[in-house]
Amino acid sequence: MLEHGADPNRAARWPPVVSAARFADTQMMEDLIRAGADVNKASEFDGLTALMSASRNHNAEGIKALLKNGAAINARDSEGKTALAVAQERKNKYFTRITETSPEIEAESKALDKLIALLKKNGGKE
């Protein structure tokens, strides 16, 4: 389909890259990314991103591919959960380990948490 010009970001319920992550189809994820899929496009249904979907399903190869291609670690779903929170809930040790041992990811996560706390303190919303 991609070879015939299909839109890699067009979604019915979930963007194609989110579906590929859900079913641990890393090859399809990589094909979609090469075709221009937005790795951070969230489902309009529940706010899931491909990274959240991969972390829910313990898809280590998908997680690596998504992080390598700029997946946002701090994106939040409709319940306010990040991919890391989803991984911790599902006891995905691989995702938790790589995000906790990356200084860049840890610093970005802490900075975002501080900003959210400050906004809430001053009456703002996330």
C-alpha positions as CSV (number, residue, x, y, z in Angstrom):
1,M,0.0,0.0,0.0
2,L,2.8,2.4,0.8
3,E,4.4,1.7,-2.5
4,H,1.2,2.9,-4.1
5,G,1.0,6.2,-2.3
6,A,-1.0,5.3,0.8
7,D,-0.9,8.0,3.6
8,P,1.2,6.6,6.4
9,N,-0.5,8.9,8.9
10,R,-4.1,8.2,7.9
11,A,-6.0,6.6,10.8
12,A,-9.4,5.0,11.3
13,R,-9.1,4.5,15.1
14,W,-5.3,4.4,15.6
15,P,-2.6,5.7,13.3
16,P,-0.9,2.9,11.3
17,V,2.3,3.2,13.3
18,V,0.4,2.8,16.6
19,S,-1.2,-0.3,15.2
20,A,2.1,-1.7,14.0
21,A,3.6,-1.1,17.5
22,R,0.6,-2.8,19.1
23,F,1.1,-5.9,17.1
24,A,4.9,-5.8,17.5
25,D,5.4,-5.5,13.7
26,T,8.7,-3.6,13.8
27,Q,9.3,-4.1,10.1
28,M,6.0,-2.4,9.3
29,M,6.8,0.4,11.8
30,E,10.1,1.0,10.1
31,D,8.5,1.0,6.7
32,L,5.8,3.5,7.8
33,I,8.5,5.8,9.4
34,R,10.5,5.7,6.1
35,A,7.3,6.6,4.3
36,G,6.9,9.7,6.5
37,A,4.7,8.4,9.4
38,D,4.7,10.7,12.4
39,V,6.0,8.6,15.3
40,N,4.3,10.9,17.7
41,K,0.8,11.0,16.1
42,A,-1.6,9.9,18.8
43,S,-4.8,8.0,18.5
44,E,-7.8,10.3,18.5
45,F,-9.6,7.6,20.4
46,D,-7.4,7.2,23.5
47,G,-4.4,9.4,22.9
48,L,-2.0,6.4,22.6
49,T,1.2,7.0,20.7
50,A,3.3,4.2,19.1
51,L,5.7,4.4,21.9
52,M,3.0,3.8,24.5
53,S,1.6,0.9,22.4
54,A,5.0,-0.7,22.1
55,S,5.7,-0.3,25.8
56,R,2.3,-1.8,26.7
57,N,3.1,-4.8,24.6
58,H,6.7,-5.3,25.7
59,N,7.9,-4.7,22.1
60,A,11.6,-4.0,22.7
61,E,12.5,-3.8,19.1
62,G,9.7,-1.4,18.4
63,I,10.7,0.8,21.4
64,K,14.2,1.0,20.1
65,A,13.1,1.9,16.6
66,L,10.7,4.6,17.9
67,L,13.2,6.2,20.3
68,K,15.8,6.2,17.5
69,N,13.3,8.0,15.3
70,G,12.4,10.7,17.8
71,A,9.4,9.3,19.7
72,A,8.4,11.7,22.4
73,I,9.0,10.1,25.8
74,N,6.7,12.5,27.7
75,A,3.6,12.5,25.5
76,R,0.5,11.7,27.5
77,D,-2.5,9.6,26.6
78,S,-6.1,10.5,27.4
79,E,-5.6,9.4,31.0
80,G,-2.5,11.5,31.4
81,K,-0.1,8.6,31.3
82,T,3.3,8.7,29.6
83,A,4.9,5.7,27.8
84,L,7.1,5.2,30.9
85,A,4.1,5.1,33.2
86,V,2.5,2.5,31.0
87,A,5.7,0.5,30.9
88,Q,5.9,0.6,34.7
89,E,2.3,-0.5,35.1
90,R,2.8,-3.4,32.7
91,K,6.2,-4.2,34.4
92,N,8.1,-3.7,31.1
93,K,11.6,-3.8,32.5
94,Y,13.3,-3.2,29.2
95,F,11.6,0.1,28.6
96,T,11.9,1.2,32.2
97,R,15.6,0.4,32.2
98,I,16.5,2.2,29.0
99,T,14.6,5.3,29.9
100,E,15.9,5.4,33.5
101,T,19.6,5.0,32.4
102,S,19.5,7.7,29.7
103,P,20.6,11.0,31.2
104,E,18.9,12.9,28.4
105,I,15.6,11.2,28.8
106,E,15.7,11.5,32.6
107,A,16.5,15.2,32.5
108,E,13.7,15.8,29.9
109,S,11.2,13.9,32.1
110,K,12.2,15.8,35.3
111,A,12.0,19.2,33.5
112,L,8.5,18.4,32.1
113,D,7.3,17.2,35.6
114,K,8.6,20.4,37.2
115,L,6.9,22.5,34.5
116,I,3.5,20.7,34.9
117,A,3.7,21.1,38.7
118,L,4.4,24.8,38.3
119,L,1.5,25.2,35.9
120,K,-0.9,23.4,38.2
121,K,0.3,25.5,41.2
122,N,-0.6,28.6,39.2
123,G,-4.0,27.4,38.1
124,G,-3.0,26.1,34.7
125,K,-3.8,22.8,33.1
126,E,-1.5,20.3,31.4
